[in-house]
Amino acid sequence: MPRLVLLTEGFTGRSFELKAERSTVGRLEDNNFQIPAPSVSSHHCEILLRGNDVVVKDLDSTNGTFVNGEQISEQALQVGQTVRFGSIEARLEASAPTGASGKRMLDKTAVLPQGVKLNELEQGTQKITSFHKNSPFKKKSNKITLVFIIVGAVIVLAIIGILVYGVFFGGSPAQ
C-alpha cells in the first residue's frame, strides 16, 4: 500500500498509508491526513486511488498543491515524486518493505539516551583543586582592592595624626 511521508522540518517522518479509495489532506481534524500547518488549507486536497494510480487533486487550496515543484489541479503521482501542500513537502513511497517471510522488516531506528546520567558525570572527570595561571578560570586579581585599602589607611592615619597634633600642640595660646 502506498504512503505519503512528510519531509518538511517539524513534520519529518510523519506518514499516512493510503488505504481508502479517497483520502483528504488538510489542516482540520476531519481530514484523513491532518497537517496542522498554517500554509495548509482546511481541506487542501484529495488523494484518490484509481487502480494502481495515485492521483492528487487540489481542492482550490489557498497556497496550492505542487508535484515536483509545478502547481497542479489534478495529477497522477508516481512513487518517489514529491508533492507539496502549501509549504509542507511529502514524498510518495511504496508500501513498507517486507522480508522473505512476508513480515514487515523493522527500520533501523536507533534510540538515543536522553541527557547524561549522574554516574556518567562522575566517570572520567577530574576535580579541580586549584586554578593555574593558564586556566581560563583564573582568580580575580585583588591589586585594585589592595590599593584602595592602603590609600584609605593612609588617609585615616593622616586624619588621626592631625587630630592628635591639634590636641597636644594646638591648645590655647600661652598666657
C-alpha positions, 0 to 999 in steps of 0.5 A: 500500500502506498504512503505519503511521508512528510519531509518538511522540518517539524513534520519529518517522518510523519506518514499516512498509508493510503488505504481508502479509495479517497483520502483528504489532506488538510489542516482540520481534524476531519481530514484523513491526513491532518497537517496542522500547518498554517500554509495548509488549507482546511481541506487542501486536497484529495488523494484518490486511488484509481487502480494502481494510480495515485492521483492528487487533486487540489481542492482550490487550496489557498497556497496550492498543491505542487508535484515536483515543484509545478502547481497542479489541479489534478495529477497522477503521482508516481512513487518517489515524486514529491508533492507539496501542500502549501509549504509542507513537502511529502514524498510518495513511497511504496508500501513498507518493505517486507522480508522473505517471510512476508513480515514487515522488516523493522527500520533501523531506528536507533534510540538515543539516551536522553541527557547524561546520567549522574554516574556518567558525570562522575566517570572520567572527570577530574576535580579541580583543586586549584586554578593555574595561571593558564586556566581560563578560570583564573582568580580575580586579581585583588591589586585594585582592592589592595590599593584602595585599602592602603590609600584609605589607611593612609588617609585615616592615619593622616586624619588621626595624626592631625587630630592628635597634633591639634590636641597636644600642640594646638591648645590655647595660646600661652598666657 
